[in-house]
């Protein structure tokens, strides 16, 4: 655990619960329900915190002004905002711009956690400034740093759509870690998860790769490049395949150091909640930061 002391201002309900839990696993953290309760604290108490994270559950002009005011009142403290899905498209709206770095909740592992690590903050600040200067063009820029990770990991990409997986594969193939691609017979996410739970050939192939990696002390990260499911399909997976999927993932983890991630083109919290229940621990969505991806690879324990 680092020595960063984080003040969390706002709710820790869904989807912020996942962000808060992961921040708490790496840092000392304390929560306040709103900015008013934060400023009600004595200056000596507020002075103990090196970072402030504001959970932004709704799009609200007054809330934006509060955050900007907080930034002016606490100028030497690092402040960021974490946004819910309701903030999608906020840059095109009439709401005043946030004057602090802001991330969506699914940016946890490639942007928020790196921002909280002192040795990587400048990279994320540069990214934030790039957002302000490039406007909407920023979202077309998937990568901004070279990937120079040591080959301590082997990566498996599971996909039924090479085009959707291409941004991730470009980054992984540029690094030294070996990457295997396994293709599903369908591009529908619910059928892919069913195949992952039922197909013995696929299970055997994954076990073989994991065992090979384990023999040379490589960790294994498996990225499922799956789309977003309809709610009814999520219910079908939960009812008919969740048990076997969880068992298959657990068995793979017993064969070596393995973790599962979802590379999502469109993130849905309900689907992510289901995948976490099955044993997924990583979430990545474009546009992602290559430097942040490097951080998630180096913190893959």
N, C-alpha and C positions, 0 to 999 in steps of 0.2 A: 504493500500500500504506500502511495506517495505521501509527501508532506503537504500537498495542496489542500487547502481548507475551503470547501465550496458552500456558498449560500444558495439554496434552491428557493426561488420565489415563485409561488403558483401551485397548481394542483399536481398530484402524483397519481391521478387516476388514469385510465386508458386514454391515449396510447403512451402517456408519459411514464407509466409504471416501469416499463422495460428500460427506458433511458435512465430513470432514477436508480433502479436496482444495479445497473451496470456501473454507473458513476460511483455509487456507494461501495461497490466491490473493489474499486481502485483508489478511492479518495475518501477523506473525512468529509462528511456532508451533513447539513442541517437544513430543515425546511421551514419556510414561512409561507402562510397562505396567500399573502398579497403584499404589494409594495408598501402599503400603509403600516402593516405590522412590522416590516423591516425597518422603516424609518422611526418607528416607535422605540426601537432598541437604542440603548446607550451607544454613543460613538465608540466607546472602548470595545464594546461587543462587536460592532460592525467592522472595526479595524482589524479583527483577527482573521478575516476572510480574504483570500487572495483572488477568488473567482466568484462571480455571481451568474447563475443560470436562471433565466426567466422563462417559465413554461407558459406559452401563449396559446390558450385553448380556443380563443375566438378572435375574429377580426374586429377590432374596436379602435376607433380614432383616439379615444381617451387613454386606452391601454398603450398605444404607440407613444403618445405624448408622455405617459408615465415612464416608459422605458427610456426614452430619450432624456427626460429630466433626471432619471437615475444615473445615466451615463455622465451628465454634466455635474451632478452632485458628488459622484464617486469617481473622479477622473483617473485616479491611479490604480483602480481595481479593474481587472479584466471582466467584461460583461458580455454575455451572449444571450440570444433568444432561441428557444426551441419551439417550433411551430407545429400545430396539429394540421390535419388535412384541410380544415376550413380556411387555411391561409393560402391554398393553391390559387395562383393567379393574382396574388396581392400586389405584385409589381405593376400590374396593368390597371389597378384600381385607383380611386382618388384618396386612399388612405395615405397620410404622410409617411415618408420613408423612415424605417428604423435606422438609427445612427450607430447600431452595434452589429457585430456579426450575427447572422441569423441562419438557422439550419432547420430542416424538417426532422421529425422524430426518427425517420429511417436513416438519417445521416449519422447515426450514433457511432458506428465503428470506423467509418472512413473520414469523418470530419469532427464530430463532437469530442470523442475521446482524445484524438490527436491534439485538438485545441486545448484540452485541459492539461496536456503534458508540456511542461515548460520548454523542453528542447525542440518542440515542433510548433509552438504557437505562431512563430513568425510566418511559417509557410501558410498556415490557415488564414492569418491576417491578410497576407498577400492575395490569397484566393478571394477573401471577402471584398477587398478593394477592387479586384478584378470584376466582381459582380457589379459594383457601383459604376465602374467606368464603361463596361461593355454592354450593360443593359441586358436585354433578352438574349443577346448573342452568347452570353456566358453559358447558357444551358446547352449550347451546341459543342462546347469545349470539354471533352470527356477527360482529358489528361493533360497535366502540366509539369510533371516531373518524371525523370527516368526511373525505372524500377531496377534497383541494384541490390536485390535481396540475396543473401547467401543461400546456397542450395541445401537448405535444411528441411525442405518440404517437397512433397510430390502432390500435384493437383489433378483432380479428376473433374471434368466438366460433363454433366449429364444434360443433354439438350435434344429437342425435337425440331429446333428451328435455328439453323446455323446463322442466319442473319441477325436474330435477336441476341445470340451469344457472342457475336463478332467483337463488340467493344471490349468485353472481358477477355476473350481469347487473344486479342492483339496485345493487351498488357501482359498477360501471363506468358505468352510466347516470346516477349522481349526480355524476360528475365531468365535467370539460370536454372530455376526450378523446373523439373520435367512436368509436362502436362499431357494427360490422356483425355481423349474425347470419346464418350460413349453416346450413341444416338438412339433415341427411342423410336418406336415404330409409328408414333402419333405425335402431332404437335399440340394436342389437347392436354392441359395440365392434369385433369382428373384421370385421364387414361395413363399418363406417365406415372403418376403416383400408384395407380393400380398395378402397373407393370413392375414398379419397384417393389411392391409388396408380394407379387405372385410369381414373378419370373425367376425360376431357379438358375437359368443360364446367366442372367444379369447378376444375381447374387453371387454366383461362383466367380464371375469375372471380377467383381468388386473385391471379393475376398482375396483373390490371387494378387491383385495390384497392391492391396493393403499389406499382405504378407511379404511381398517383395520389398516394399518400402521399409517395413519393420526390420527386415534382415540387415539393412544398411543404415538403420537409425534415422530414417526420414519420417517426419510427421506427414499426415495425409489430410488434405482439405478437399471435400467434395462439394462442388457448386452445382445445385440444381437450377438450371435456367428455365424455370417454369412460369407460365403466364398466370393471370389472376382468374380464379374460378368464380362461377356464379354461386350464390349462397346455397342453393339447393344441391349443387355438386359438392360443396364443402360438407354439407350434412351427410351425403352419401359416403364420402371418404371417411368421415368420422365414425359412421355406423358400421361400415363394411370392411374397411381396410386399415383403420388406425392401429388396431392391436397388432396385426402382423407387421405393419410398417415400423412401429416402435420396436418390435422384437428384432427385425432385420437390422435396424440402425444400431441397436444395443450389441448385437452379435459382431458387427463390423468393428465397433469400438473395442471389443474384447480382443480382437486380432492385432491391434496396434493403436497408436495415438491418432485418432480420427475425429474430425469434426465436420458437421454438415452446414452448408450455407445456402440461402436462397438468393439468387441473382434475379431480381424482379424488374421488369420494365415498367410496371405499374403496381405500386405497393398497396396492399389491403391489410389493415390491421387484424381483421378477423381471421384471414388466412394465415398471417404470420403467427397469431396466437395458436392456431391449430398446429402449424409446423413446429413451433417451440415445444408443444406438448408431445410431439413425435420424437423430439431429440435434436432439432435444428438449433444452432446457436449463433449463426452469422446471417447478416442481412446486408445486401449491397444493391443499390439501384443507381442507374445512370441519371444525371451525370455524376460520376464519382471522381474523387481525387486520387491520382496514382500514388502520391505521397501517403495519403491516408490508407490506401490499399497496402502499401508497404508496411505501415504501422500494424494493420490487422494481421499481416503474415508474421511479423516478428513477435506479436503477442498472441500466439495461437495455442497457448497451453490450456 
